[in-house]
Amino acid sequence: MLEEKETLTLRQRCASGTGISMQNFESDSAGETSLVKISSSSELVDILNARIERKDKELENLRKFLKKSEDKVYKLEKATKKTSSGSDDAKMGTRVKLYEKHLQTVRKALQQTSKELLEIKYGKDPIRAQVTIQFPESMGAPSLSSFTLQLAPPDVMPYSVYYWLTQVDNKLWDGCAFIRNADHVLQASAQDMNGKSLHRRFKHLPYLTESLAFQEYSANYPHEKYTLGIAGRPGGPDFYVSLVNNTRAHGPGGQSSYDLREEADSCFAKIVSGIDVIKRMHTAPRKKDSFQGLVENIGIENIKILR
């Protein structure tokens, strides 16, 4: 049991981010900062909560800075197109490149902070979640079925994984629905089985916006069959299950209708069991239009993280 003065010191170190890392929670008796050996469970929870709070605040500040910087780059790019002088054009081009460099730095900081939060909250083992589906009555029994997905490794897609898990932790997807049964994807959206919008609930997280702060992508985690991606630009909150290999179509440069053609959808998970449920969902009647929306939405009863 820690003495009160000692506990306060550890909390202060945790809040300031100095001297405490995940290694401290796993160190053996040789390490004097081994919290497992010297803390009670309640004190350890306090320390972890303090660190999570600090990291959450970092994430919020980084996201706000990224948004402001992206706005500046967009304005500079527009201004560059309007300049008639060659020297002015060169200066503006230099400024755009500098801001893009700053943006890349902030993106990396967002990824690092997300990775640390994932480790603190969920540990180092692979993270899995179970999605329970509610089929409409017209599709018969069973009305409830589930599939299991495994999130992308934190060192590959940390920001997108943390973004989605935060929504799941706050039960934002419970009661939502799959609305689209296209040839290539099954798409879930922030609306219920009756088509009522639930987007408002996604706007009230303490530090995350409804959409991704940037289009995170890794060639090491492409949009293969039965992976999950985040739809739209900026991506989110809608997500989809790939029914075919969408590596090219949803990877960099795959969707030329967007202004930044070089960007890609974020791929954040893959299905590891329950493929039969996905196949059954794909048999649901759909509308005869280009979107290929479902005639009846397929509900998401809940999504639970498997501890």
N, C-alpha and C positions, 0 to 999 in steps of 0.2 A: 504494500500500500504506500502511495506517495505521501510525503509530508505536504501540507498545504502550500508552502512556499515553493517546493519542488514542482508541484502540479501547475502552479501559476506560471513558472518559468517555461515549462513544456508547452503550455497553451500559447504563451507569448511567442515562443519560437515557431510554433505551428502557424499562428496567425500571420507572422512576418515572413514565413516561408524559408527560414534558415534553420539548418541543423536537423530537420526532420524529413525523412523520405520513406517510401514504402519499405526500403530495406530495414529501417528501424523497427518496423512491425514484425519482421521475420528474423531479426538477429538473435544469436544465442547468448548464453550467459556471459560470454566474453565481452559483449558490448554494453557499456554502462547506460546507453540510451535505449535499451531494449524495452519498448513499452509493454510488450506482452508479459515480461517478467515483473515489471515494477508498477504497472497500473491496474486498477480495478476495471471491470468492464464499463462502468459508467463514465469513468475518467477517460478511457480510451474513446468512447463514443463522443464525448465532448471535444476531444482533440481532433477526431476525424471530422466532426461537423464544422469546427472552426476552419479546418483546412479546406473543406468543400466550399464553405461560404466565401473564403478568400479567392479560390479558383473560379467560382461562379462570377464573382465581381470582375475578375480579370477578363473572363470571357465576354461579359457584357461590355466592358470598356473597349476591348479589341473589336467587337462587332460594330460598335458605334463609330469607331475611328475608321474601320474599313468602309462603312457606308459613306462617310463624308469624303474619304479619299476617292472612292469610285465615282462619286458625283463630280468631283473636281476634274478627274480624268475625262469624264464624258463631256464636260463643258470645254475643256482644253481641246479635245479632239474636234468638237464642233467649230471652235474658234479657228483651229488650224485650217479647216476647209475653206473658211471665209477670207483668209489673208491673201493678199495679192502680191506682197513683197516677198522675194526669195529669202532675204535675211530674216524677216519676221517669221516666215514659215519654218525656217531652220530652228529658230529660237523656240517656237511653240513645240516643234517636234522633240526637241531636247527636254523640255519641261514634261511632256507626256511620258517620255521614257523614264524620267526620274520618278514620276508618280507611280508608274507601273512597277518600278523597282520597290518603292515603298509598299505598294499593295501586296507584292509577293512576300515581303517581310512580315506583314501583318497576317497574311494567310498562314504562314508557317507558325507564327505565334499562336493563332487560333487552334491549329492542329496539335501543337505541343500541349497546350492547356487542356484540350479535350482528351488527349491521350492520358494525361495525369489524372483527370477526373474519372475516366473510365476505370483506371487501375484502383483508385481509392474506393469507388462505389461498388465495383463488380469483381475486383480481383484480377488475377492474371490468367485464369482459365478461360477457354472459349465461352462466349456468352450466347445462350440460346433463348428463344422465346416461342411460346405456343399461341397460335392464332385459332380461336374457335369461331367457326362459321355457322350462321343461321340461314338455312335455305328457305325460300318461300314455299308455302304449302303446295303450290302447283308442281313442285319438283319431288314430292313424296317424301318417304322416310329413308334414312333418319334425317330429322330436321337439323340436328346439331352434329357437326364433324369438326375435326381440327387438323392442322398441319404444323410442323415444327420447323423453325428456321434457325440458322446459326449466323450471327453477325460477323461482318468482315473483321479481320485482325486489327486491333487498335493502332498498330504501327503502319497500316496501309490506308485505312479510311477512318481516322479517328473522329473528325468533326461531324461527318454524316451519321456515323453510328451513334455518337453522343446526342446529336440533334433528334434522331428518331427514338432512342431509348428514353429521352427526357419526356417526349410526348406519351410514350407507353407508361412510364412511371406515374404520370399525372392522369392516366386513364382517358386521354383525349380521344383515342380511337374506339373505345368501347361504345357501342351503339351506332357507329358509322357503317358504311356499306361499300361493297364493290359495285361500280356503276357501269363498267365497260367490259365487254367481252369481244375484243378485237381478235383478228387472226394472230397477232403477234404478242399481245399483252392482255392481262386481266388487271384493270385499274380500280384502286380504292380511292374514295374521295371523302371529304368532310361533309357528308350528308347522310341522312338515315335511310332506312329501307323504303320510306315513302317519298323520298326526294327532298325532304326539308333540309335546308342548309344548316350546318353545324360549324361553319368557319369561325364564328365568333369565339368559340372556346379555345381555338388555336392562337388567338391574339393576346392572351393574358398570361403567358409564361413570364417569369421574372426577368429573364435576360435573353431568351431566344425569340426571334421573330417568327411569324407564320411560315416564312420561306427561308431557305438557306442563305447565309451571308455571301457565299461564293460557291461556284460549281466545282466541288472537290471531285477529282477523278484520278484513278491509278490504272495504268496498263496491266498491273499485276492482279487486278480484280475487275475483269471486264464483264459485260452484260451477257453472260452465257445463259443457256436455257435453264429455267427455274431459279434464276437469281432475282433479287428485288432491287428496283431502282426508284429514284425520286423524280417525279414528273414535273415538267415546266421550266420556265426561265423567269425569274429565279425559281429554283426547284422547291416544291413543297406547297402545302403539306401532302398533296396527293402522292401516292406511290403505286407501283405496279409490279406484277410478277411477269417475267419474260416467258413466253410460251415457246419461243424459238431462240436461236442464238442471235441476239441483237447487238453483238459487239461492234459491228460496223455502223448500223443504223443509229444507235444511241451513244456511240463513242465520239471522240473528237472529230468534228467536221461532218458528222452524220446527219445533222438536221440543219439544213442551209436556210431555213425560214427565219432563224433567229439572227439578230444583229451580229453577235459574236459567234461566228460559225465554228471557230476553233474549239469552243467549249463542248462539254459532254454532260450527259445526265450522270448523277452520282449513283454508283452501285454499292449497296451497303450490306447485303445479306444473301444467303442462298438457302433453299429449302432442303432439309436433310431427311425428312420423313413426312408422309401424308400426300405424296404425289397423286394418289388416287382421288383425293379431295379436290385438288387442282383440276384434274381431268374431268371430274363431275361438274365443277363450276363452269368449265369451258363448253359443256353441253347445253347450258342455259340459253333459252331463246333470246335473240338480240334484234334490235331494230335494223331495218334495211336502209341505213344511211352511212355516210363516210366515217362517222365516229364509232359506229357499231356498239351503241349503248345497249345495256340490258333492258329487256322489256319489264322485268321485275328485278329490283336491286337485291343483291345477296348480302345479308347483314353480317357485320362483325360483332359477335356477341361480346367478346373481350379479347385482349392480348395480354398475356402474362409472361413475365421474365422468369425463366426457370433457374432457380438458385442452386 
